[in-house]
Amino acid sequence: MKAKTTNQIIGYYLLRIGIILMVLLISTQLYLRLDLSANKSFSLGKYSRETVAKLKGKMVVKIYASKDLPPEFGAVHRYMQDLMAEYKRASRGKFNYEFVRYKDAAELASLAEENHLQTFPVQIYENESLVMKDVILGLVFESQGRFDIMNLYPGLEPTLEYEVTKIIQNVDGKLLSYLHVFQDTLYKYYPSQLFNREINQNYKVGLTDLEKPLAQIQTLLFAGITHDLNQEQLYNLDQFIMKGGKVVFLQDRIHTDQYGINALDSNIFELLAHYGVLIHPNMVLDSRCSEGRGRGLGQYIPYPIFPVVRGMDKNPITSNTDNTLLYFASEITALDSINIEFEPILQSSASSGRLNGPVFNVEPVMSYGLSYPLNDPPITVAAKVSGKLTSFFARNEAMQKPGFVSERKDAQFIVFGDSELFMDPDDPLYLNRGFVVLNAIDYFMDNLSMIKIRTRNLAPSILRMDYYMYKNQIQPSELERYRSVSRTLLGVFKFTAIFLPVILLSALGFFTWLANKPKEVKAKKAQTPEVTHLDNSIAVGTEGVKDEEIP
């Protein structure tokens, strides 16, 4: 009997060990990850997963990283590692990554130089003194004889997945969607290296002067003009839209030259007005704006003529953007409320203003800054237009050529009231200002998953005061209301931060006590001796007799 009991015990423990080993084995093949962050910021997007899953060949990413990275590089390093693991898991064995080994810092510097990786000089505290240290953190992508590099630096986390995915698809030789681009002389006046790089990394670009009919490829980027289009150009643009082409317009009514800032006039505005959209000859001002250096040394003052606008929450093109800087933007409104649907996608804040042309005198605005009257509600500076459009040349039979289309029931285009959205900003804070243009193009190309990874981490925190004011249409000029709301919000946040953990812990302790209470009662009952066998005669004979009288 004893031997059998011992065998049972041994078998019981062996069974448990076997179950544990089986669970561990199965867990190595399964992957479960729960991401509760806003916009799923720490999970690989659909477009990225599809990109690595469809790689043409094997791809390896070599990671060059200095030892003992400074704290400011720690966050981007950890996020990069998480992303690499996600890419590898989604690639079905086609994507891999490895850390490059090296003997010392000198060898790492030599390897980085060979691969054209950047060295970042960083001041750190070491051995009780401040010293300069060269930091290297970069990636080298290799696949089928092609390679590309990427330098990592603090603050890159919001767009890291987007940048990595772009490089992966380009190194893999993925066929990009074709994009027509119309560039006027205006495009050549301003620096646009960042925007050009983004355009060429995302699409196969074909430049057009609109002098010839466009192939019916899906999308055209119209990068603004400062003069009239000739009739042939206007006709080809109109027919592109009538035949189902989608256009992203970058166009305002403001022209700057050596003589000043004046309202711009062009037949492009007649075309858009015919389609039901009016670009006003005004300049949009906003209290939420970029800052510039004032006359005093080191002094920065707000420039309401350079508004920083937010996207509309429910629109996929701009839903996660709140940091788009505009230079001299014009207001956009609808002229036709029957045939077209006019959907704002970018608007100024609740404390905005307008400077009307034809001559824009910006000196008072620059001098007074936010003291300048800015009492207007949000102003639309970008919109999506869809619906029934009639050709601009429907009544001009002399211009109509074979294949002419006079009407389109499902026409679509997007208008940004800023011709300089392609321009590289002076302030690094707004380096990604052109993302809204790329999002508009991808929207027309049915590439919504790319939009999500491009702007997924740019959503504003609901705890930010300026975001709360924007959502509730509170203007900074309403000082008493502003102060009252500010004090209330701060009080709520402090109360929540102090008492919520205590309440949660108390609730957890209470429910734990309730769960254990029945066990304690059962334990006490088990400890109390019970009489299981009673003599019937004694039970009957002792009825009404005191305990001490029972023998």
C-alpha positions, 0 to 999 in steps of 0.5 A: 500500500505504501509503495503504491502511494509513493508511485502515485505521488511520483506520477502526480508530480511527473504529470504536472512537470509534463504539463508545464513543459508542454505549456512552455513548448506551445507558448514558444509557438504562440504569441499574444500581445495586448496593446492598450496604448492610444492608436496602438502605438506599440504594435506594428501597423497593418501596412508594416506587417504586409510589407515584411510578409511580402518581401521578395527575398531575405532581409537583414538589419544590422544594428550599430549601437554604442555601449552604455548609451546615454539616457536620452538614447535609451527610449529610441533604442528600446523602441527600435528593438521592440519594432525589430522583434515585431517585424521579424515575427510578421515576416514569416522568416524573411526578415532578421536583425542582429547587433554588430559586434566590435572590440572597442569604440574605435572599431565601432567608429570605423564600421560606422564610417564605412556604412556612412552612419552618423556620430552624435557628440553627446555631453555626459556626466562620467567620473564626477565630471562632464565629458564629450562622448561620441554616440553611434546608433544606426541601422543598415538594411541589406537585401539582394545586393541593395542596402540603405541606412538609418540613423536613430536619435532621441525623439524619433519614436513617433515616426520610427515605424513609418521611417523603417517601413519606407526603407524596407519597401525601397530596399526590397524593390517594392513597386510604388504607386504612380503619382503625377506632380505639377510643379510651378516656378513657385516650387523652385523658390523655396527649399523642399528637400524634406518633402521631395525625399518623402514624395520619392520614398513613397511614390513613383513620381512623374512630373507634368506641366499639364500641357498634354492629357494625363494618363488616367492614373489615380492621383495628381499633386497640384503644388500651387501656382502664382499666375494663370494656367493656359487654356490647354493646361486648364482643359487637361486638369479639368478632364483629368478630374472629369474622367475620375482622377483625384487631385490634391491642391496646394493653393492659397490666395497670397503672393509675396514679392519684393513689393509686399504681400498681395492677394493672388488672382488666377484662373485656377480659382475660377475653376475651383469656384466652378466646382463649388469651392471658394478660396478667399483672398484673405490671410488666416490668423491664429493665436496657436501659431509658430514663434519667431525671433523678435527685435530683442536679442534672444526674444521670441514672439508669436506670429499669428500669420503662421498658424499651427492647425489641428486635424478633424478627429473623425477624418482619416487624413488628419485625425491624429495631427495637431502640429501642422504649421502653415505659412500664409494660409487662406480660408476655404468655404463651399459655394455649392451645398447641393451637388457637393459634400464639403468636409473640413479636414484642417481648421484653426483654433477657437481664437482666430482672425482674418486679414483681408486683401488685396494688400496684406498689412502684416506689420500690426499683426507682427507688432501686437502678436496675440494682442491683435484681435483674434476673436473668430471661431475656427476657420477651415484651411483644408477640405475634402470635396466630393460629389457631382461636378460639371466640366469647366468647359461644358459650355465651350464647344470649341475647346471640347476634344474627342473623348470629352466628359462633361460631368462626373457624379463621384468626383473627388479632390482635396484643397489645402489653403497653403501653397507652401506646404511642401516647404521645409520649415525653419523650426525642427518642431514642424519637420513633419508638416507635409505629412497631411499632404502625403496622407491626402495622397494615400487616402486617394490611393486607398492606402489608409494603413500607411496613414495610420503608421505615419501619424499614429503617435501624433495624437494630442493628449486629452490631459493637455490644457490647450487641447481641452480649450480647443475641444471646448472652444475656450479662447485665451482672452476669456481669462476668468473662464480659462483660470477657472477651468485650469484650476478645476482640471488641476484639482481633478488631476491631483485628486485622482493621482492621490486618491485613485491608487488608495481607492483601488488598493482598498477595493482590492483588499476588500474583495480579497477579504470577501473571497477568503472569508468563506474559507475561514468559516469552513476552517473554524467549523472543521476545528470544532469537534462534533458528536457523531454518535449519540445514545438515543436513551441518553438524548431522550433522558437528558432533555431539560437536564443541566450539563453538570447533571449528566454523568 
